[in-house]
Amino acid sequence: MATLVLTNHPTISLWTKYITFADGQKENRLAWFLVSLILHATVLVPLTFILVYSLGGYVIPCLATSMVIFFANIVANMSGANTRSTIFLFGLSLLVHCLILIITVAGI
């Protein structure tokens, strides 16, 4: 008589993949800091401000949010926060800047 063997393959969640990626980036910590600093200072904050201002969006709340996120990234990177935190903050800042731009362009 044959037996049926059921195996349960562990599923790897998105969070587990992120943790594995972030832990593997410890040696590239300076590069993440520089990319975050340069991208925020030269692209994200100025682009957000220019588009929000020129399209008649909510200038003060959007600029304040953009600057808070910018300084949060700088403080996290300069204070020696772990790589998981800095990469998460960088991703969060990209998401928030995209949301600000989408809301402004949509005219909400």
C-alpha positions in Angstrom: 0.0 0.0 0.0 1.4 3.4 -1.0 1.6 6.2 1.6 0.9 9.8 0.8 3.4 12.3 2.2 2.4 15.9 2.5 5.2 18.4 2.8 4.7 21.9 3.9 7.1 24.2 2.2 7.8 27.3 4.3 6.7 30.4 2.5 9.1 33.3 2.6 7.3 36.5 3.4 8.1 39.9 1.9 9.2 41.0 5.4 11.7 38.1 5.6 13.1 39.0 2.2 13.5 42.7 3.3 15.2 41.7 6.6 17.6 39.4 4.6 18.3 42.1 2.1 18.8 44.8 4.7 21.1 42.6 6.8 23.2 41.9 3.7 23.7 45.7 3.1 25.6 46.4 6.3 28.9 46.8 4.4 27.2 49.3 2.0 26.0 51.5 4.8 27.9 54.6 3.6 26.6 54.1 0.1 23.0 54.1 1.3 23.6 57.2 3.3 25.1 59.0 0.3 22.4 57.9 -2.1 19.7 59.0 0.4 21.4 62.3 1.0 22.0 63.2 -2.6 18.6 62.0 -3.9 16.8 63.9 -1.2 18.8 67.1 -1.5 19.0 67.3 -5.3 15.8 65.6 -6.6 13.1 64.8 -4.2 12.7 67.9 -2.0 13.3 70.4 -4.8 11.1 68.5 -7.3 8.3 68.2 -4.7 8.4 71.9 -3.8 8.6 73.1 -7.4 5.7 70.9 -8.6 3.5 71.5 -5.6 4.1 75.3 -5.8 3.6 75.5 -9.6 0.5 73.4 -9.7 -1.1 75.3 -6.8 -1.1 72.4 -4.3 -0.8 72.6 -0.5 2.6 74.2 -0.3 3.2 74.4 3.4 2.0 71.0 4.5 3.7 69.2 1.6 7.0 71.1 2.1 6.9 70.5 5.8 6.3 66.8 5.3 9.1 66.6 2.7 11.5 68.4 4.9 10.7 66.3 8.0 11.3 63.1 6.0 14.5 64.5 4.6 15.9 65.4 8.1 14.6 62.1 9.5 16.8 60.3 6.9 19.8 62.5 7.7 19.4 62.0 11.5 18.9 58.2 11.2 22.0 57.8 8.9 24.3 60.1 10.9 23.3 58.7 14.3 24.3 55.2 13.4 20.9 53.6 13.2 21.0 50.0 11.9 20.7 49.3 8.2 17.2 48.0 8.5 16.0 51.3 9.8 17.8 53.5 7.4 16.7 51.5 4.3 13.1 51.4 5.6 13.1 55.2 6.2 14.6 55.8 2.7 11.8 53.6 1.1 9.2 55.3 3.2 10.4 58.7 2.1 10.3 57.6 -1.5 6.7 56.5 -1.0 5.6 59.7 0.7 7.2 61.9 -1.9 5.4 59.9 -4.6 2.1 60.2 -2.7 2.6 64.0 -2.4 3.3 64.3 -6.1 0.3 62.1 -7.1 -2.0 64.1 -4.8 -0.8 67.4 -6.3 -1.0 66.3 -9.9 -4.5 64.8 -9.3 -5.6 68.1 -7.8 -6.9 66.5 -4.6 
